[in-house]
Amino acid sequence: MDFRAQLLGDHPRPRWASSTSDVELKFSYAAMVFFGWINVAMYMLAPVLRPTNVWIGPNASMLVEPNSIFIKSVKVENVYGSEPGLQLFGFYASPPVAVMNWSESRLVSVSHRSYGGCPYYLNEGASLNISYNVKPEGCSVRLVVDKVIATRWLWEEPPNYETALSLNLIQGSGVIQLNIKNTESYHLNVANPNLKDVEVELDIDVKAVVYDTKEPPFYKCNFSNRACTFNTMPFVGTSIVITSPAYRQGVLSGEQEWFIRISYQARCTSYAIVTGLVICFILLSIKLNNWLQHHGEERYVMDDDSSIISLLVNKDDDV
């Protein structure tokens, strides 16, 4: 009798599909590659799929740098804000930054169990020096500086104490200093927990980091139709700067704030590139799957041959 045939009959060679752990490993690698690159594709198209909403106050200087390879045009809408003065500048590169200082005085009247304030758009490196005087004497209020959630109306949502950048319980007179570490839209709030109305006099010294727009831009828009559309050029650097007018003493605070929406139109090439990348990643996962399957089969064949040889040697010894 052929001992090799007998051994093969007694010990059938295991198949790759029969190994549960190897099958799970194979599919886990393929799924990891596929879903990882799906996330990359969604990240690349995220600015196109959803608009950006921003609250800005006086003397704002906001930089937007769209990727001209994927973005065809940028539309900026003045959703809320009746005062003129908003401007949009288009440059081929990011303009240099400068430091601008200004002061403003505000009288914030807050009824009982209420709040009020104003927005600021501040770039990294800015600072606020806030002097306050609370009336009547003996009343305490909360002075809160928090990041603006731009999907809400400022007067509909109370300040968020848990995520506030600065939270102070103030009484009488004093000074608060605040340094800005992240470029964001901020809201300075006065919250009145008392059962009677209060007034808070605020003298605010602002040291702001702004973008210099003195260099002649190749595009300029003053929001005459409450919207500006900026067309980018492929493979050319594009920087957009949105500015608001300076603070005007005596004008109501609500008339010196703007709610703007920034939306993007993607190029056809962006969808083609992302679709091509996804297809490539699918093919890569399939290739990885085949490689793992082939590698596993070779491993089992080698294990079978070595076990058969060992058994044959032992059989010869017995004979």
C-alpha positions in Angstrom: 0.0 0.0 0.0 1.1 3.5 -0.8 1.8 5.0 2.6 1.7 8.5 1.2 -1.8 8.0 -0.2 -2.9 6.4 3.1 -1.6 9.3 5.0 -3.2 11.7 2.7 -6.5 9.8 3.1 -6.2 9.8 6.9 -5.1 13.4 7.1 -6.9 15.6 4.6 -5.3 18.9 3.8 -7.1 21.8 5.6 -8.5 24.5 3.3 -8.1 28.3 3.8 -11.9 28.7 4.2 -11.9 26.2 7.0 -9.8 28.4 9.2 -12.2 30.8 11.0 -9.4 33.0 12.4 -7.7 33.5 9.1 -11.0 34.3 7.4 -11.8 36.9 10.0 -8.3 38.4 9.6 -8.7 38.6 5.8 -12.0 40.4 6.0 -10.8 42.7 8.8 -7.9 43.9 6.7 -10.1 44.5 3.6 -12.7 46.3 5.6 -10.1 48.4 7.4 -8.6 49.6 4.0 -12.0 50.2 2.4 -13.6 52.2 5.3 -10.4 54.0 6.0 -10.2 55.4 2.5 -14.0 56.2 2.5 -13.3 58.4 5.5 -10.5 60.1 3.6 -12.8 60.8 0.7 -15.5 62.2 2.9 -12.9 64.4 4.7 -11.8 65.8 1.3 -15.3 66.6 0.3 -16.5 67.8 3.7 -16.2 71.6 3.0 -18.2 71.1 -0.2 -21.0 69.1 1.3 -21.8 71.5 4.1 -21.6 75.3 4.3 -19.9 77.2 7.1 -21.8 79.7 9.3 -20.0 82.4 11.2 -21.0 85.3 13.4 -18.7 88.3 13.2 -18.6 91.7 14.9 -16.9 95.0 14.1 -13.3 95.1 12.8 -13.4 91.4 11.9 -10.7 90.0 9.6 -11.5 86.4 8.4 -9.2 84.4 6.1 -10.7 81.6 3.9 -8.3 79.5 1.8 -10.2 77.1 -0.5 -8.4 74.4 -2.4 -8.6 75.5 -6.0 -8.1 72.0 -7.2 -11.4 70.8 -5.7 -13.3 74.1 -5.3 -14.7 75.9 -8.3 -16.3 78.8 -6.6 -17.0 80.2 -3.1 -20.2 82.0 -2.2 -20.4 84.3 0.8 -23.9 85.4 1.9 -24.8 88.1 4.4 -27.7 86.3 6.0 -28.2 88.7 8.9 -26.9 92.2 9.2 -28.4 95.4 7.8 -25.5 97.7 8.2 -23.3 98.2 5.1 -19.5 97.8 5.2 -18.8 94.1 4.7 -16.1 93.6 2.1 -14.5 90.6 0.4 -11.0 90.6 -1.1 -9.5 88.0 -3.3 -5.7 87.4 -3.4 -3.4 84.9 -5.0 -1.6 84.3 -1.6 -2.3 84.9 2.0 -1.8 88.6 2.8 0.5 89.6 5.6 -0.8 90.0 9.1 -0.8 93.2 11.1 -1.8 94.2 14.6 -4.6 96.7 15.1 -5.8 98.2 18.4 -9.1 99.8 19.1 -11.3 100.6 22.1 -15.0 100.6 22.5 -17.5 101.4 25.3 -20.7 99.5 25.7 -23.6 99.8 28.1 -25.2 96.4 28.4 -28.7 96.5 30.1 -29.8 93.1 31.1 -33.2 92.3 32.6 -33.6 89.8 35.4 -32.9 86.2 34.6 -31.6 87.2 31.2 -28.4 87.8 29.2 -27.0 90.0 26.5 -23.8 90.6 24.7 -22.0 90.9 21.3 -19.9 88.8 18.9 -16.3 89.1 18.0 -14.3 87.3 15.3 -10.7 87.1 16.6 -7.6 85.5 15.1 -4.9 83.7 17.1 -2.7 86.1 19.0 -5.5 88.6 19.8 -6.2 89.8 23.3 -9.1 91.6 25.2 -8.7 93.9 28.1 -12.2 94.3 29.6 -13.0 97.0 32.3 -16.4 96.7 33.9 -18.7 98.5 36.3 -21.8 96.8 37.5 -24.8 98.8 38.6 -26.6 98.9 41.0 -24.0 98.2 43.6 -24.2 94.9 45.4 -25.4 93.0 42.3 -23.3 90.2 40.8 -23.4 89.1 37.2 -21.5 86.6 35.1 -19.2 87.8 32.4 -18.8 84.9 29.9 -16.7 84.7 26.8 -17.5 81.5 24.8 -17.2 80.2 21.3 -20.2 80.9 19.1 -22.3 78.0 17.8 -22.9 79.5 14.4 -26.1 77.5 13.7 -28.0 79.3 16.4 -29.3 82.9 16.8 -27.3 84.7 19.4 -30.4 85.9 21.3 -32.0 82.4 21.5 -29.4 80.4 23.3 -27.9 81.2 26.8 -24.1 81.1 27.2 -22.5 77.8 27.7 -20.8 77.8 31.0 -19.2 74.4 30.6 -17.3 75.2 27.4 -16.7 78.9 28.1 -13.3 80.3 27.3 -13.6 82.7 30.3 -16.2 82.7 33.1 -16.1 85.3 35.8 -18.6 86.3 38.5 -18.1 90.1 38.6 -19.4 92.7 41.1 -18.6 96.4 41.3 -15.6 97.5 39.2 -12.6 95.6 37.9 -10.6 94.4 34.9 -10.4 91.1 33.1 -7.6 90.2 30.6 -8.1 87.5 28.0 -5.7 86.1 25.4 -7.0 84.4 22.3 -5.2 81.1 21.3 -7.5 79.9 18.6 -9.0 81.7 15.6 -12.8 81.5 16.3 -16.0 83.5 16.5 -16.5 84.5 20.2 -19.4 85.9 22.1 -19.0 88.2 25.0 -22.1 87.6 27.3 -23.4 89.3 30.4 -25.7 86.9 32.3 -27.9 88.3 35.0 -29.0 85.8 37.6 -30.6 88.4 39.8 -34.3 89.2 40.3 -33.8 92.8 39.2 -32.4 94.5 36.2 -28.8 95.5 36.0 -26.6 97.6 33.8 -22.9 96.8 33.1 -20.6 99.4 31.6 -17.9 97.8 29.5 -14.7 99.5 28.3 -13.1 97.0 25.9 -9.5 97.4 24.6 -9.0 95.0 21.7 -5.6 94.0 20.3 -6.5 92.2 17.1 -4.5 90.3 14.5 -5.8 91.3 11.1 -4.9 90.6 7.5 -3.5 93.5 5.6 -5.7 94.3 2.6 -3.8 97.4 1.4 -2.2 95.5 -1.4 -4.5 95.7 -4.5 -6.5 92.5 -4.7 -7.5 90.9 -8.0 -11.1 90.6 -6.8 -13.2 92.8 -4.5 -16.9 92.7 -3.5 -18.9 94.9 -1.2 -22.0 92.7 -0.8 -24.3 95.1 -2.6 -26.6 92.2 -3.3 -26.0 90.6 0.1 -23.8 88.0 -1.5 -20.5 87.6 -3.2 -19.4 84.8 -5.5 -15.7 84.2 -6.0 -14.4 81.9 -8.8 -11.2 80.2 -8.2 -8.6 79.3 -10.8 -7.3 75.7 -10.9 -3.8 75.1 -9.6 -3.5 78.8 -8.5 -3.3 79.9 -4.9 -6.4 81.5 -3.6 -7.0 83.4 -0.4 -10.1 85.3 0.6 -10.3 87.9 3.3 -13.7 89.0 4.7 -13.7 92.2 6.7 -16.3 94.2 8.6 -16.4 97.9 9.4 -15.0 99.5 12.5 -17.0 99.9 15.7 -19.2 103.0 15.7 -20.0 104.5 19.1 -23.6 105.3 19.6 -24.9 102.6 17.2 -26.9 99.8 18.6 -24.9 96.6 19.2 -27.4 94.5 17.2 -26.7 96.6 14.1 -23.0 96.0 14.3 -23.0 92.2 14.0 -23.4 90.0 10.9 -24.2 86.4 10.3 -22.5 85.1 7.2 -22.7 81.8 5.4 -19.8 80.4 3.3 -20.7 77.7 0.7 -18.6 76.0 -1.9 -19.2 74.6 -5.3 -17.0 71.6 -6.2 -15.4 71.0 -9.5 -16.3 68.0 -11.6 -12.7 66.9 -11.3 -13.0 66.7 -7.5 -15.8 64.1 -7.7 -13.8 62.2 -10.4 -10.7 62.2 -8.3 -12.5 61.0 -5.1 -14.4 58.4 -7.1 -11.1 57.2 -8.7 -9.4 57.0 -5.3 -12.3 55.0 -3.8 -12.1 52.6 -6.8 -8.3 52.3 -6.3 -8.7 51.5 -2.7 -11.4 48.9 -3.4 -9.0 47.2 -5.9 -6.2 47.5 -3.3 -8.4 45.8 -0.7 -9.2 43.0 -3.2 -5.6 42.5 -4.0 -4.7 42.4 -0.3 -7.5 39.8 0.1 -6.1 37.6 -2.7 -2.6 37.9 -1.3 -3.6 36.9 2.1 -5.6 33.9 0.7 -2.6 32.8 -1.5 -0.2 33.2 1.4 -2.5 31.2 3.7 -2.8 28.3 1.2 1.0 28.2 0.7 1.4 28.0 4.5 -1.0 25.2 4.8 0.6 23.2 1.9 4.0 23.6 3.6 2.6 22.4 6.9 0.9 19.4 5.2 4.1 18.4 3.4 6.2 18.6 6.5 3.7 16.6 8.5 3.5 13.9 5.8 7.3 13.6 5.5 7.5 13.3 9.3 4.9 10.5 9.3 6.5 8.7 6.4 9.9 8.7 8.2 8.3 7.3 11.3 6.5 4.7 9.2 9.8 3.6 7.6 11.3 3.3 11.1 8.5 1.0 12.2 9.0 -1.2 9.1 
